[in-house]
Amino acid sequence: MKQIAIISGKGGTGKTTITAALAGLVKNKVVVDCDVDAADLHLILNPEVQEEHEFIASKVASINLEKCTKCGKCREVCRFEAILQGPKVDPVSCEGCGVCFRLCPNGAIDFKAKVSGQYFISDTRFGVLVHARLGVAEENSGRLVSLIRKKAREIAQKNSCAYILIDGSPGIGCPVIASITGTDLVLVVTEPTLSGWHDLKRVIELTNHFKIKTAVVINKYDINLENSKKIEQFCTSQVVPVVAKLPYDKIVNKAMREAKTVIEYAPKSIIAAEILKFWGEIR
């Protein structure tokens, strides 16, 4: 079983568009959307949820006013300024550190687990999709990514799948690290803009650090041929293959509006042919 993570240094490069296309192309696989902060792969794959589970990763404090003597100790020790007048706890500001719970002289602080999001196991026209939704202002995105990757591996092993396709999040932060750790290949989608080139360098530094095999797709390469050439030269210097250069094409926008992959919408297009070609190289 091979795990392929599709990531990007910045948002808007076409990472999810390419992941969706591969999801329709690759047989015998499980797809997992690890962009838990802003998941959008489901918009194209239109999943039917089969299982929904709560993600419980932290605790939040609350004040039991029957026990509280309003001594102010909790407000004094809270470095996140989460204790408001009343007194009451601001659940958004509360980091769940538990200091107030431990130091309250009257035992007036309740410290209970809270639901930080949900994760789902769904059926799509392309097979199983494991995806998640992290709550507003919630942390532990890396932990949620690790959890849904684990669920995807369990499903893949149970069904003897050959591949796991991972749609990662943009950037180089905790959820990205959780998305790529232990994978067989990282496919980085970039674009020939200054920000795209800058963030590509950071992503390749990250994959080099973890010693993960890496390949690059330059999306919309023809909007700036000079920058595309610089990206190719940089990748050559890093011994990272550029497996595809996809042209800018309004077919992509039309396909997204129809909630279809580019291969479904325009199977004879140049982009569809290029995706088929680079999947052959990756495989």
C-alpha positions in Angstrom: 0.0 0.0 0.0 1.5 3.3 -1.1 0.5 6.7 0.5 0.7 9.8 -1.7 0.2 13.2 -0.2 -0.7 16.2 -2.4 0.2 19.5 -0.8 1.0 23.1 -1.7 3.0 25.9 -0.2 0.1 28.3 -0.5 -3.6 28.1 -1.0 -5.2 28.4 -4.4 -2.6 26.6 -6.5 -5.0 23.8 -7.6 -4.0 21.1 -5.1 -7.6 19.9 -4.5 -8.4 20.1 -8.2 -5.6 17.7 -8.9 -6.4 15.5 -6.0 -10.0 15.1 -7.2 -8.8 14.3 -10.7 -6.5 11.6 -9.3 -9.3 10.3 -7.1 -11.3 9.6 -10.2 -8.3 8.1 -12.0 -6.6 5.9 -9.5 -8.3 2.6 -8.8 -8.3 0.6 -5.6 -7.6 3.4 -3.2 -8.9 5.4 -0.2 -9.0 9.2 -0.3 -8.5 11.3 2.8 -9.0 15.1 3.0 -6.5 16.3 5.6 -7.2 20.0 5.1 -9.3 19.8 8.3 -9.4 23.6 8.8 -10.9 24.3 5.4 -11.9 21.1 3.8 -13.3 21.4 0.3 -12.6 18.1 -1.5 -16.2 17.0 -0.6 -17.5 19.8 -2.9 -16.3 17.9 -5.9 -16.7 14.3 -4.7 -20.2 14.9 -3.2 -19.9 12.2 -0.5 -22.7 10.3 1.2 -21.8 10.2 4.9 -21.9 6.6 6.3 -20.3 7.3 9.7 -20.0 10.5 11.7 -17.8 10.6 14.9 -17.0 13.4 17.4 -13.4 14.6 17.7 -12.6 15.2 21.4 -9.1 16.6 21.8 -9.2 19.1 24.6 -10.9 20.4 27.7 -12.5 23.7 28.6 -13.0 25.2 32.1 -16.3 26.5 33.5 -17.1 28.1 36.8 -19.6 26.5 39.3 -21.2 29.6 40.8 -22.6 27.6 43.7 -19.1 26.9 44.9 -17.4 30.1 43.7 -16.6 32.7 46.4 -15.3 35.2 43.8 -11.9 35.3 45.3 -10.3 36.1 41.9 -7.6 33.4 42.1 -8.7 31.9 38.7 -8.4 35.3 37.0 -5.1 35.9 38.6 -3.5 32.7 37.3 -5.0 32.6 33.8 -2.3 33.9 31.4 -4.8 33.7 28.5 -7.2 36.3 30.1 -10.1 33.8 29.7 -11.7 34.6 33.0 -14.3 37.4 32.5 -16.3 39.4 35.0 -19.1 37.4 36.6 -16.9 35.4 37.0 -17.3 33.3 33.9 -15.0 31.6 31.4 -14.7 32.8 27.8 -14.6 29.4 26.0 -12.9 30.8 22.9 -10.0 32.3 24.9 -9.7 29.3 27.2 -6.7 27.1 26.1 -7.7 24.2 28.4 -4.4 24.3 30.3 -6.2 23.5 33.6 -4.3 25.9 35.8 -7.4 27.5 37.2 -8.9 24.0 37.9 -5.8 23.0 39.9 -5.4 26.2 41.9 -9.0 27.1 42.7 -9.1 27.0 46.6 -12.8 26.1 46.6 -12.9 23.5 43.8 -15.3 25.7 41.9 -13.8 25.1 38.4 -15.3 22.3 36.3 -12.8 21.0 33.7 -14.6 18.9 31.1 -13.8 17.4 27.7 -15.3 19.3 24.8 -16.1 18.3 21.2 -13.6 20.0 18.9 -14.9 18.8 15.6 -16.2 15.8 13.7 -14.8 13.3 11.3 -16.7 11.3 8.6 -16.4 8.1 6.6 -18.3 8.5 3.4 -19.0 6.9 0.1 -18.4 8.7 -3.2 -18.6 7.8 -6.9 -14.8 7.2 -6.6 -14.9 5.1 -3.5 -14.3 5.8 0.2 -13.5 9.3 1.4 -12.4 10.0 5.0 -12.8 13.7 5.9 -13.2 16.0 8.9 -14.4 19.4 10.1 -12.5 21.2 12.9 -14.6 23.5 15.0 -14.2 27.3 14.8 -11.2 28.6 16.8 -10.3 25.0 17.7 -6.7 23.7 17.9 -5.2 20.2 17.6 -5.6 20.2 13.8 -2.5 18.0 13.5 -4.0 15.5 15.9 -7.2 15.3 13.9 -5.2 14.8 10.7 -3.4 11.9 12.3 -6.7 10.4 13.4 -8.3 10.5 10.0 -5.1 9.2 8.4 -5.2 6.3 10.8 -8.8 5.6 9.9 -8.0 5.7 6.2 -5.1 3.2 6.7 -7.5 0.8 8.6 -10.0 1.0 5.7 -7.3 0.5 3.1 -5.8 -2.5 4.9 -9.3 -4.1 5.4 -10.1 -3.7 1.7 -6.6 -4.5 0.4 -6.3 -1.1 -1.3 -3.2 -0.3 -3.3 -3.1 3.5 -2.6 -4.1 6.1 -0.1 -4.5 9.6 -1.6 -4.0 12.4 0.9 -5.3 15.9 0.2 -3.1 18.0 2.5 -3.4 21.6 3.6 -1.3 24.5 2.3 1.7 25.8 4.2 4.3 24.0 6.3 2.6 23.9 9.7 1.5 21.1 12.0 -1.4 19.8 9.8 1.0 19.6 6.8 3.6 17.7 8.8 0.9 15.3 10.1 -0.3 14.9 6.5 3.1 13.9 5.0 4.8 11.9 7.8 5.3 8.3 6.7 4.1 8.8 3.1 5.8 7.3 0.1 5.6 10.4 -2.1 4.8 14.1 -1.6 3.4 15.7 -4.7 3.8 19.5 -4.4 1.5 21.7 -6.6 2.8 25.1 -7.2 2.2 28.1 -9.5 4.7 30.4 -11.3 4.1 33.4 -9.1 6.6 34.9 -6.6 4.6 33.7 -3.6 4.2 30.3 -5.2 7.9 30.0 -5.9 8.8 31.2 -2.4 6.5 28.8 -0.7 7.6 25.9 -2.9 11.1 26.4 -1.5 9.8 26.1 2.1 7.8 23.0 1.3 10.8 21.2 -0.3 12.9 22.2 2.7 10.3 20.4 4.8 10.1 17.3 2.7 13.9 17.2 2.6 14.0 17.4 6.4 11.7 14.3 6.7 13.6 12.6 3.8 10.4 12.0 1.8 10.5 11.5 -1.9 9.1 14.6 -3.6 7.8 15.6 -7.0 6.4 18.9 -8.3 3.5 19.9 -10.6 3.6 23.5 -12.0 0.0 24.5 -12.4 -0.9 27.3 -14.8 2.7 27.3 -15.9 2.1 29.5 -19.0 0.9 32.6 -17.0 4.6 33.3 -16.4 7.1 31.3 -18.4 10.1 33.0 -16.8 9.1 32.0 -13.3 8.2 28.5 -14.5 11.7 28.2 -15.8 13.2 29.4 -12.5 11.0 26.8 -10.7 12.3 24.0 -13.0 15.9 25.1 -12.4 15.4 25.2 -8.7 13.8 21.7 -8.7 16.7 20.4 -10.8 19.2 21.8 -8.2 17.2 20.0 -5.5 17.0 16.7 -7.5 13.2 17.0 -7.4 11.5 16.0 -10.6 8.9 18.3 -12.2 6.4 15.6 -13.4 3.9 18.0 -15.1 3.4 21.5 -16.3 -0.3 22.2 -16.6 -1.6 25.1 -18.7 -4.0 27.7 -17.6 -7.5 26.7 -18.9 -11.0 27.9 -18.1 -12.1 24.3 -18.4 -11.0 23.9 -14.8 -13.4 26.6 -13.6 -16.3 25.1 -15.6 -15.6 21.7 -14.2 -15.5 23.0 -10.6 -18.9 24.8 -11.2 -20.3 21.4 -12.3 -18.8 19.7 -9.2 -16.8 17.4 -11.6 -13.1 16.6 -12.0 -11.4 18.0 -15.0 -11.1 14.5 -16.5 -14.8 13.9 -16.1 -15.7 17.2 -17.6 -13.2 17.4 -20.4 -11.6 13.9 -20.9 -10.0 15.0 -24.2 -8.5 18.2 -22.9 -4.8 19.0 -22.7 -5.0 19.1 -18.9 -6.7 15.7 -18.7 -4.0 14.2 -20.9 -1.2 15.8 -18.8 -2.7 14.4 -15.6 -3.0 10.9 -17.1 0.7 11.3 -18.2 2.1 12.3 -14.8 0.1 9.7 -13.0 1.8 7.2 -15.2 5.2 8.6 -14.2 4.3 8.6 -10.5 2.9 5.1 -10.6 
